[in-house]
Amino acid sequence: MNQEKIGKFIAQCRKEKNLTQSQLAEKLNMSNKSISKWETGKGMPDSSIMLELCTYLGINVNELLSGEHLEKEQYQEKANENIINIAKESDKNKKIKNKIIVAIAIVAICLLIALIMSAIYKHIEISLEYDNRLIKAKIEEDSIICSFNGSSLVTLYYQTFNTNSETLIFVNGKMLLQNKIHSHFETWDSMAQLNNGENLNFNSELIINKSKDIPNCKEKIKVYYTNISINKIKEANQDELQSIIENSNLMAES
């Protein structure tokens, strides 16, 4: 439908009835702005008010939608055109609504993903690879001390394993994914450079007491750093233990 043509026709009919925009607006219980919007082609009268508007303007809905006075022989033809135009307008509005719905759905999904990722970052821990410039271990008279120096907080976990002749200690360092991202390091070298300087942010330390923390601790002790799950080490049999040792890094022994 040609909104501009319809708007001019509304203005023409109003003037033919000697009505001002204010008078027409008052009859329809609407604002002057609504009448002005119609007459400038920036909007269309709502379907619920079309019959009442046509009554005051002395026209019928077919003429209103055609934007002109019609002869009787034109009624059917224009009616068909208007029905088709209304259907097209309806389809167009449906497509716009569908696009808006899709856009809102995409935004909602993105926000949901962002919330999920934020929750993951705050709770998921990742294992850290071994680097002898960053992690140190030493065996003292009563305790084993492991430390990890870096730009973000690292949590050190451990699991002990007694054999017939020695005590094995496996240490694993983990960092929250959120902290790794916020620490802005992509390589171990960048952390090692910090370790060699004076601006270390964190020094994580793990102290294991031989008598309190290790039941039946042996005289011979070996301390390994591993990326293997502590829970897996806890459940390991002798064959699996050998594989774990081969895939771990010896840091200290007595």
Backbone bond lengths (Angstrom), bond angles and torsions (degrees), N, CA, C in turn:
res aa  C-N    CA-C-N  psi(-1)  N-CA   C-N-CA  omega(-1)  CA-C   N-CA-C  phi
1 M - - - 1.455 - - 1.521 110.68 -
2 N 1.334 114.97 145.01 1.458 120.67 -179.46 1.527 108.73 -90.57
3 Q 1.338 116.00 96.52 1.458 120.55 -175.02 1.530 111.70 -64.03
4 E 1.324 116.03 -35.60 1.466 119.49 -179.32 1.533 110.73 -65.04
5 K 1.347 115.94 -42.21 1.463 121.08 178.94 1.530 110.44 -65.09
6 I 1.339 116.28 -42.96 1.466 121.32 178.41 1.522 110.33 -62.66
7 G 1.335 116.74 -40.77 1.464 121.11 179.98 1.514 112.19 -62.26
8 K 1.331 115.62 -44.41 1.473 119.50 178.47 1.530 111.03 -64.32
9 F 1.322 116.02 -35.19 1.473 120.47 179.91 1.522 110.66 -68.40
10 I 1.337 116.72 -39.66 1.471 120.32 177.02 1.525 109.78 -61.29
11 A 1.343 116.00 -45.51 1.464 120.31 179.43 1.534 110.51 -61.73
12 Q 1.327 116.26 -41.92 1.475 121.23 179.90 1.525 110.66 -61.51
13 C 1.321 116.79 -48.73 1.459 121.41 -178.51 1.531 111.21 -65.03
14 R 1.318 116.89 -38.12 1.474 120.33 178.74 1.533 110.34 -61.18
15 K 1.326 113.95 -44.45 1.472 118.59 -179.42 1.535 110.81 -67.39
16 E 1.341 116.30 -35.07 1.467 120.01 178.03 1.526 110.62 -63.60
17 K 1.327 116.49 -28.40 1.465 121.39 178.95 1.532 111.73 -92.77
18 N 1.362 114.84 7.29 1.468 120.78 179.87 1.533 112.44 55.80
19 L 1.328 114.71 41.87 1.470 120.90 177.82 1.530 109.87 -110.01
20 T 1.311 115.60 137.73 1.467 119.49 171.74 1.526 107.93 -84.60
21 Q 1.329 116.59 167.40 1.477 119.77 176.93 1.531 110.07 -60.26
22 S 1.339 115.38 -37.75 1.468 119.38 -179.14 1.518 111.15 -65.98
23 Q 1.341 116.43 -41.56 1.469 120.06 -179.30 1.533 111.32 -65.95
24 L 1.347 116.48 -42.57 1.458 120.04 178.29 1.526 110.76 -65.16
25 A 1.327 115.22 -40.81 1.464 120.04 179.39 1.528 110.62 -62.14
26 E 1.349 116.24 -40.12 1.462 120.41 -179.90 1.532 111.04 -65.65
27 K 1.327 117.27 -40.76 1.461 121.12 178.89 1.529 111.05 -62.57
28 L 1.334 115.03 -37.38 1.479 119.79 -178.04 1.520 112.65 -89.32
29 N 1.359 114.59 -1.03 1.470 120.01 -177.33 1.536 111.17 57.79
30 M 1.330 114.04 46.50 1.462 120.62 -179.54 1.519 108.80 -130.78
31 S 1.339 116.88 177.40 1.459 121.37 179.72 1.525 110.97 -91.30
32 N 1.346 115.59 158.01 1.467 120.60 176.17 1.524 110.96 -58.23
33 K 1.341 116.34 -33.64 1.469 121.01 -176.79 1.529 110.78 -62.84
34 S 1.342 116.29 -35.90 1.470 119.61 179.93 1.515 110.55 -64.98
35 I 1.349 117.02 -43.53 1.467 120.97 179.47 1.523 109.73 -63.93
36 S 1.341 115.53 -44.28 1.469 120.42 179.95 1.524 111.08 -61.99
37 K 1.321 116.00 -38.44 1.471 121.35 179.79 1.523 110.89 -63.90
38 W 1.343 116.71 -40.97 1.463 119.97 178.18 1.523 110.65 -64.29
39 E 1.350 114.99 -48.00 1.462 120.61 -172.03 1.529 112.54 -69.68
40 T 1.319 117.36 -21.83 1.473 120.25 177.35 1.521 111.84 -94.07
41 G 1.345 117.00 2.60 1.460 120.73 177.32 1.506 114.21 77.45
42 K 1.324 117.16 15.29 1.470 120.67 -179.23 1.521 112.50 -91.90
43 G 1.314 115.86 -3.11 1.456 119.81 179.00 1.513 110.22 -165.45
44 M 1.323 115.68 172.29 1.465 122.01 -179.71 1.522 109.21 -126.29
45 P 1.340 116.71 146.81 1.466 119.09 174.56 1.532 110.09 -61.20
46 D 1.314 115.33 142.54 1.461 119.70 177.57 1.527 109.17 -67.82
47 S 1.336 116.04 147.90 1.471 120.35 -177.56 1.528 112.13 -58.15
48 S 1.336 116.58 -29.51 1.463 120.26 -177.88 1.525 113.03 -69.48
49 I 1.322 116.83 -15.84 1.469 119.81 -176.43 1.524 112.45 -115.36
50 M 1.339 117.21 -2.61 1.469 120.70 -174.92 1.528 112.66 -60.69
51 L 1.344 117.56 -44.70 1.466 120.56 -178.07 1.530 111.09 -62.12
52 E 1.336 115.78 -43.58 1.469 120.08 -179.77 1.524 110.40 -65.54
53 L 1.333 117.24 -41.33 1.464 121.97 178.08 1.529 110.38 -61.19
54 C 1.338 115.41 -45.32 1.468 120.05 -179.10 1.531 111.22 -62.76
55 T 1.331 116.44 -35.96 1.473 120.52 179.34 1.525 110.29 -62.11
56 Y 1.345 116.58 -45.11 1.467 120.47 -178.94 1.530 111.46 -70.35
57 L 1.331 116.46 -28.93 1.465 119.30 -178.29 1.530 112.12 -90.70
58 G 1.338 117.63 -8.90 1.460 121.48 178.73 1.517 113.47 72.46
59 I 1.322 115.91 34.04 1.468 120.92 178.60 1.525 108.55 -131.98
60 N 1.343 116.36 174.85 1.468 118.71 173.81 1.534 109.97 -109.34
61 V 1.314 116.34 169.55 1.479 121.54 -175.69 1.525 111.20 -61.27
62 N 1.341 116.01 -35.67 1.461 120.05 179.48 1.533 110.29 -60.83
63 E 1.345 115.78 -42.67 1.465 119.91 179.02 1.533 110.73 -69.12
64 L 1.323 116.26 -39.03 1.465 120.43 179.12 1.526 110.40 -58.77
65 L 1.337 116.26 -49.12 1.467 120.38 -177.64 1.527 112.34 -71.45
66 S 1.366 115.84 -22.72 1.468 119.45 178.00 1.529 110.80 -83.28
67 G 1.333 115.89 -23.50 1.460 120.39 -179.71 1.515 112.68 77.12
68 E 1.331 116.65 26.77 1.471 120.50 -179.71 1.525 110.39 -167.12
69 H 1.351 115.44 159.90 1.467 120.10 173.46 1.522 108.62 -72.22
70 L 1.320 116.28 142.26 1.463 120.27 -175.91 1.525 111.60 -118.86
71 E 1.338 114.53 144.04 1.454 120.37 169.84 1.532 108.41 -80.83
72 K 1.304 117.69 159.32 1.464 120.85 -176.49 1.526 113.04 -56.72
73 E 1.338 115.36 -37.84 1.468 118.41 -178.03 1.532 112.32 -71.64
74 Q 1.310 115.94 -13.70 1.475 119.99 179.75 1.528 111.97 -89.59
75 Y 1.314 117.21 -16.69 1.464 120.63 -172.20 1.528 113.50 -53.75
76 Q 1.324 115.96 -52.31 1.462 119.58 -174.88 1.524 111.53 -63.65
77 E 1.349 114.28 -45.22 1.469 118.85 -178.91 1.528 110.90 -61.58
78 K 1.332 116.81 -46.64 1.457 120.86 -178.41 1.532 111.21 -69.04
79 A 1.332 114.55 -34.40 1.469 117.85 178.09 1.523 110.53 -61.82
80 N 1.333 115.02 -43.50 1.465 119.20 178.27 1.526 111.45 -62.48
81 E 1.341 115.33 -43.07 1.473 119.86 179.36 1.525 110.58 -61.75
82 N 1.321 116.02 -42.99 1.469 120.26 -178.26 1.520 111.93 -66.39
83 I 1.339 115.41 -38.84 1.473 118.84 177.66 1.526 110.32 -62.35
84 I 1.338 115.42 -43.93 1.475 120.14 179.03 1.531 110.51 -63.46
85 N 1.355 115.97 -42.32 1.464 120.50 179.97 1.521 111.92 -64.36
86 I 1.345 114.81 -40.16 1.472 118.77 177.84 1.527 110.55 -63.70
87 A 1.339 116.11 -40.62 1.470 120.43 178.57 1.522 110.76 -63.20
88 K 1.345 115.45 -42.71 1.470 119.68 178.31 1.528 111.01 -63.06
89 E 1.338 115.03 -42.78 1.464 120.05 179.97 1.523 110.42 -63.23
90 S 1.343 115.06 -39.54 1.466 119.72 178.88 1.526 111.18 -63.94
91 D 1.340 115.96 -43.57 1.467 120.48 178.38 1.521 110.87 -61.96
92 K 1.339 115.03 -41.26 1.461 120.52 -179.74 1.526 110.49 -62.91
93 N 1.337 115.33 -43.73 1.466 119.70 179.47 1.526 111.25 -65.36
94 K 1.346 115.48 -37.69 1.471 119.27 178.18 1.528 110.61 -62.94
95 K 1.341 116.24 -42.14 1.463 120.27 179.92 1.526 110.67 -63.94
96 I 1.332 115.38 -40.66 1.470 119.41 178.69 1.525 109.83 -64.22
97 K 1.355 115.74 -44.11 1.467 119.43 178.77 1.527 111.18 -61.94
98 N 1.342 115.37 -41.69 1.476 119.22 179.14 1.520 111.37 -62.38
99 K 1.342 115.84 -40.11 1.469 119.82 178.52 1.525 110.66 -64.64
100 I 1.340 115.24 -39.89 1.466 119.28 178.94 1.523 110.19 -65.21
101 I 1.340 115.85 -42.60 1.471 120.41 179.45 1.526 110.64 -62.31
102 V 1.343 116.03 -43.43 1.471 120.50 178.98 1.528 110.43 -63.11
103 A 1.335 115.64 -42.62 1.473 119.94 179.99 1.526 110.98 -63.14
104 I 1.334 116.06 -43.38 1.473 120.15 178.47 1.524 110.46 -63.80
105 A 1.349 116.00 -40.83 1.470 120.33 179.53 1.526 110.86 -63.10
106 I 1.345 116.24 -41.75 1.469 120.38 179.26 1.525 110.91 -63.29
107 V 1.344 115.83 -43.84 1.473 120.10 178.44 1.520 110.39 -62.08
108 A 1.352 116.04 -43.69 1.466 120.26 -179.95 1.529 111.35 -62.68
109 I 1.340 116.52 -41.84 1.472 121.06 179.21 1.521 109.92 -64.47
110 C 1.337 116.38 -42.81 1.475 120.40 179.31 1.527 111.07 -61.80
111 L 1.345 115.97 -41.87 1.466 119.86 178.13 1.527 110.85 -64.70
112 L 1.334 115.95 -40.68 1.467 120.28 178.92 1.525 110.67 -63.67
113 I 1.341 115.85 -43.87 1.468 120.44 178.31 1.522 109.96 -61.54
114 A 1.350 115.91 -41.89 1.467 120.27 179.76 1.522 110.97 -62.02
115 L 1.343 116.61 -41.20 1.465 120.79 178.90 1.526 111.05 -65.84
116 I 1.344 115.60 -42.19 1.472 120.06 179.26 1.526 110.14 -64.18
117 M 1.351 116.19 -45.56 1.465 120.09 -179.95 1.522 111.33 -62.57
118 S 1.345 115.49 -38.99 1.462 119.60 177.82 1.525 110.86 -61.90
119 A 1.340 115.61 -42.40 1.466 119.97 178.50 1.526 110.95 -64.96
120 I 1.342 116.21 -39.03 1.465 120.86 178.37 1.519 110.28 -63.63
121 Y 1.329 116.37 -47.59 1.468 121.06 -179.03 1.523 111.79 -57.84
122 K 1.353 115.55 -34.30 1.460 119.22 -174.96 1.523 112.95 -82.05
123 H 1.336 118.07 -15.75 1.465 119.59 -173.04 1.529 114.73 -125.35
124 I 1.328 117.32 -16.26 1.460 119.32 -177.61 1.525 110.53 -88.16
125 E 1.340 115.45 130.30 1.460 120.77 176.80 1.528 109.88 -102.26
126 I 1.318 116.42 145.89 1.457 121.34 176.28 1.521 109.06 -121.29
127 S 1.320 115.89 144.42 1.456 120.82 178.99 1.518 109.98 -76.33
128 L 1.322 115.83 146.11 1.461 121.63 -179.80 1.527 110.42 -105.33
129 E 1.314 115.14 136.98 1.461 120.20 179.30 1.526 110.77 -67.62
130 Y 1.323 115.48 155.60 1.462 120.03 -179.93 1.520 110.74 -75.99
131 D 1.342 115.70 138.18 1.466 122.41 172.98 1.520 106.94 -148.43
132 N 1.343 116.61 117.30 1.469 119.62 -174.18 1.524 113.52 -67.96
133 R 1.352 117.06 -9.28 1.458 119.52 175.43 1.527 111.51 -81.38
134 L 1.333 115.46 -18.27 1.453 119.73 -175.00 1.525 113.62 -107.47
135 I 1.320 116.60 -39.69 1.460 119.45 -176.16 1.530 110.00 -111.25
136 K 1.325 114.25 132.08 1.460 121.10 -178.97 1.525 110.18 -126.66
137 A 1.317 116.34 152.09 1.465 121.08 175.91 1.523 108.91 -141.62
138 K 1.334 116.11 141.31 1.469 120.36 175.62 1.525 109.36 -143.04
139 I 1.328 114.48 146.84 1.462 121.07 -178.49 1.523 108.16 -107.97
140 E 1.325 115.67 119.05 1.454 120.55 179.12 1.529 109.25 -107.80
141 E 1.316 116.58 -174.99 1.465 121.06 -174.53 1.529 112.37 -60.04
142 D 1.347 116.81 -44.96 1.464 120.38 -175.91 1.525 114.23 -112.24
143 S 1.291 117.13 -7.23 1.462 117.53 -173.19 1.523 112.87 -151.19
144 I 1.321 113.67 163.75 1.468 121.98 172.73 1.524 106.51 -114.18
145 I 1.332 116.82 128.13 1.462 121.08 -176.63 1.520 109.50 -117.04
146 C 1.333 115.73 123.48 1.465 122.01 175.69 1.521 108.46 -118.11
147 S 1.333 117.17 138.40 1.465 120.42 179.04 1.522 110.05 -137.28
148 F 1.323 114.43 147.92 1.463 121.14 179.32 1.520 107.76 -130.98
149 N 1.339 116.62 116.09 1.462 121.22 -179.73 1.518 110.06 -101.43
150 G 1.313 116.99 133.36 1.462 119.37 -179.72 1.508 113.34 -170.56
151 S 1.327 116.06 -172.52 1.457 121.31 -176.04 1.523 112.71 -90.84
152 S 1.333 117.80 -7.16 1.469 121.71 177.92 1.521 109.64 -138.82
153 L 1.319 114.60 161.43 1.452 120.46 -177.25 1.525 110.76 -69.12
154 V 1.324 115.61 128.65 1.466 122.67 178.79 1.523 108.35 -117.61
155 T 1.325 116.84 135.59 1.459 120.92 175.82 1.522 108.25 -101.33
156 L 1.321 116.17 127.65 1.462 121.52 -179.33 1.539 109.73 -100.54
157 Y 1.319 115.46 126.17 1.468 121.97 177.25 1.527 108.30 -112.89
158 Y 1.332 116.33 155.46 1.471 117.59 178.88 1.523 110.58 -146.37
159 Q 1.340 113.83 158.94 1.462 121.43 175.47 1.524 107.57 -142.97
160 T 1.323 116.15 133.07 1.469 120.28 179.01 1.525 109.98 -100.65
161 F 1.342 114.31 155.03 1.460 119.78 -178.21 1.532 106.86 -148.85
162 N 1.313 116.04 115.58 1.467 120.50 -179.60 1.525 111.18 -93.26
163 T 1.323 116.05 128.48 1.466 121.04 170.11 1.525 107.11 -104.13
164 N 1.308 116.29 -173.96 1.468 118.92 -179.47 1.522 112.10 -65.92
165 S 1.331 116.43 -29.39 1.466 118.58 -172.18 1.530 114.69 -117.44
166 E 1.342 117.85 -13.52 1.472 118.24 -174.94 1.529 111.17 -153.05
167 T 1.326 113.86 163.15 1.471 121.45 174.40 1.520 108.52 -107.47
168 L 1.312 114.38 125.87 1.466 120.07 178.75 1.527 109.12 -104.27
169 I 1.319 116.10 134.18 1.470 121.23 178.50 1.520 107.84 -121.70
170 F 1.321 115.20 121.82 1.466 120.85 179.51 1.534 108.78 -107.51
171 V 1.319 116.27 125.08 1.470 122.31 -178.21 1.524 109.13 -113.40
172 N 1.324 115.26 137.50 1.468 120.87 179.21 1.536 109.18 -133.58
173 G 1.333 116.04 129.47 1.464 120.50 179.34 1.511 111.32 -101.50
174 K 1.328 115.93 133.22 1.460 120.85 178.89 1.526 110.48 -128.62
175 M 1.333 114.00 149.47 1.454 120.92 179.20 1.521 108.42 -133.76
176 L 1.326 116.99 141.65 1.460 120.15 174.13 1.523 109.17 -62.84
177 L 1.325 115.83 137.15 1.463 121.09 179.64 1.527 110.44 -55.93
178 Q 1.319 116.44 -37.72 1.468 121.56 178.57 1.530 110.76 -59.31
179 N 1.343 116.95 -44.04 1.459 120.78 -179.30 1.524 111.88 -67.35
180 K 1.344 115.74 -36.18 1.462 119.11 179.31 1.524 110.34 -63.08
181 I 1.337 115.89 -43.64 1.466 120.18 -179.55 1.523 110.35 -65.68
182 H 1.346 116.60 -43.38 1.459 120.23 -177.30 1.530 112.92 -72.07
183 S 1.344 116.52 -20.96 1.460 118.96 -178.24 1.522 112.07 -78.48
184 H 1.349 117.40 -14.28 1.468 123.13 174.80 1.529 113.42 60.45
185 F 1.331 117.77 37.37 1.457 117.95 172.07 1.514 109.23 -116.86
186 E 1.323 115.33 136.72 1.461 120.53 179.16 1.524 111.71 -107.55
187 T 1.337 117.72 -21.58 1.461 120.90 -177.63 1.519 109.18 -129.45
188 W 1.333 114.47 158.72 1.469 118.81 176.90 1.513 110.93 -67.82
189 D 1.333 118.00 -28.76 1.464 120.15 -178.94 1.523 111.23 -58.73
190 S 1.336 116.86 -39.79 1.463 119.24 -179.12 1.524 111.08 -64.42
191 M 1.349 117.40 -35.86 1.461 120.44 176.50 1.524 110.39 -70.81
192 A 1.329 115.87 -37.55 1.451 119.77 -179.51 1.526 111.29 -65.64
193 Q 1.318 116.19 -35.88 1.465 119.96 176.84 1.521 110.48 -63.00
194 L 1.314 116.27 -39.08 1.455 119.75 175.82 1.530 110.40 -64.38
195 N 1.324 114.80 -39.16 1.454 120.33 -179.20 1.525 111.44 -62.42
196 N 1.340 116.50 -30.99 1.460 120.65 -179.49 1.528 112.30 -83.13
197 G 1.327 117.91 -11.04 1.455 121.30 -178.49 1.511 111.93 -100.15
198 E 1.334 115.61 -159.48 1.460 120.98 -175.69 1.527 112.56 -112.74
199 N 1.334 118.41 4.29 1.455 120.86 -173.79 1.525 113.31 -108.58
200 L 1.312 117.55 38.73 1.467 120.46 177.85 1.513 110.03 -68.18
201 N 1.330 115.84 134.66 1.457 120.11 179.17 1.521 112.00 -88.37
202 F 1.353 116.04 -34.47 1.458 119.57 -174.29 1.527 111.00 -138.71
203 N 1.318 113.98 144.57 1.459 120.62 172.81 1.527 106.38 -134.10
204 S 1.325 116.45 98.40 1.466 121.02 -179.11 1.518 109.28 -83.45
205 E 1.322 115.36 133.21 1.472 119.06 -176.47 1.524 110.25 -131.44
206 L 1.323 114.40 139.89 1.461 122.18 178.03 1.528 107.84 -124.45
207 I 1.338 116.50 122.07 1.471 121.55 179.38 1.525 108.77 -115.83
208 I 1.331 115.56 120.07 1.465 121.51 -179.19 1.525 108.39 -110.65
209 N 1.323 116.43 118.95 1.463 120.84 178.93 1.529 109.53 -82.93
210 K 1.326 116.32 127.08 1.470 120.67 -175.18 1.518 112.67 -60.51
211 S 1.312 117.51 -44.41 1.463 120.37 -174.58 1.525 112.55 -83.18
212 K 1.344 118.19 -35.21 1.458 121.38 -175.83 1.525 112.86 -87.29
213 D 1.322 116.43 -38.11 1.464 120.10 -171.85 1.529 113.50 -98.50
214 I 1.340 117.41 -15.69 1.462 119.63 -177.59 1.524 109.45 -125.08
215 P 1.338 117.33 98.27 1.470 119.85 177.77 1.535 110.42 -61.26
216 N 1.330 116.46 133.19 1.470 122.43 177.76 1.528 111.80 56.89
217 C 1.327 115.95 43.12 1.468 120.53 -179.49 1.532 110.18 -62.27
218 K 1.320 116.56 133.38 1.459 122.47 -179.60 1.532 110.10 -83.21
219 E 1.325 113.75 162.81 1.468 118.87 177.65 1.520 110.56 -68.12
220 K 1.319 115.00 -38.21 1.461 119.94 179.02 1.525 109.19 -88.91
221 I 1.332 115.32 124.30 1.479 121.06 -176.35 1.522 109.68 -128.50
222 K 1.332 115.84 138.70 1.460 121.77 173.19 1.527 108.78 -127.21
223 V 1.335 115.48 134.33 1.466 121.27 -179.09 1.534 108.66 -113.81
224 Y 1.328 116.34 122.01 1.469 122.03 -179.01 1.536 110.36 -115.40
225 Y 1.310 114.89 148.72 1.468 119.76 167.70 1.527 106.67 -103.71
226 T 1.353 116.07 132.66 1.463 120.04 -175.51 1.518 111.79 -139.01
227 N 1.312 115.46 153.36 1.471 120.72 172.56 1.519 111.34 -100.43
228 I 1.315 115.73 0.35 1.462 121.06 179.99 1.528 109.35 -77.22
229 S 1.322 116.42 141.13 1.454 122.08 -177.19 1.527 111.48 -55.49
230 I 1.329 114.76 134.47 1.461 120.51 178.26 1.535 110.43 -60.53
231 N 1.326 116.21 -37.53 1.468 119.96 178.81 1.525 111.53 -64.71
232 K 1.337 116.23 -36.04 1.466 120.30 178.20 1.523 110.39 -67.83
233 I 1.316 116.55 -39.23 1.468 120.77 178.34 1.525 109.89 -63.93
234 K 1.323 115.91 -39.69 1.464 121.47 -178.66 1.527 111.45 -60.42
235 E 1.340 116.56 -34.61 1.458 121.68 -176.93 1.533 113.19 -96.10
236 A 1.337 117.17 3.15 1.464 120.76 -172.55 1.530 112.83 -70.38
237 N 1.367 116.10 144.31 1.468 120.81 171.39 1.532 108.39 -94.13
238 Q 1.302 117.22 -175.53 1.473 120.80 -174.76 1.527 111.96 -62.19
239 D 1.322 117.36 -42.36 1.471 119.99 -179.82 1.525 110.87 -65.88
240 E 1.322 116.03 -42.76 1.464 120.16 179.19 1.520 111.12 -66.86
241 L 1.333 115.91 -35.67 1.462 120.06 178.98 1.522 111.31 -61.11
242 Q 1.322 116.91 -41.23 1.456 120.86 179.34 1.533 110.64 -62.18
243 S 1.329 116.44 -40.58 1.460 121.05 178.19 1.528 110.86 -65.30
244 I 1.334 116.39 -38.54 1.471 121.24 179.11 1.519 110.29 -63.77
245 I 1.343 115.85 -43.38 1.469 120.87 179.28 1.536 110.44 -60.70
246 E 1.332 115.62 -43.61 1.461 120.43 -178.35 1.542 112.37 -64.96
247 N 1.322 115.70 -26.51 1.452 120.18 -178.46 1.523 113.26 -102.70
248 S 1.336 116.13 15.97 1.461 121.48 178.14 1.530 109.49 -119.16
249 N 1.332 115.97 169.02 1.470 121.32 -177.29 1.523 109.66 -112.91
250 L 1.330 115.52 122.30 1.469 121.37 178.47 1.525 109.74 -72.39
251 M 1.347 116.66 123.95 1.464 120.93 -178.62 1.529 112.69 -106.47
252 A 1.335 116.96 -32.12 1.463 120.04 -178.53 1.520 108.88 -159.78
253 E 1.353 115.78 153.29 1.459 121.01 175.49 1.503 109.86 -153.75
254 S 1.338 115.44 154.67 1.455 120.47 178.79 1.526 110.12 -124.57
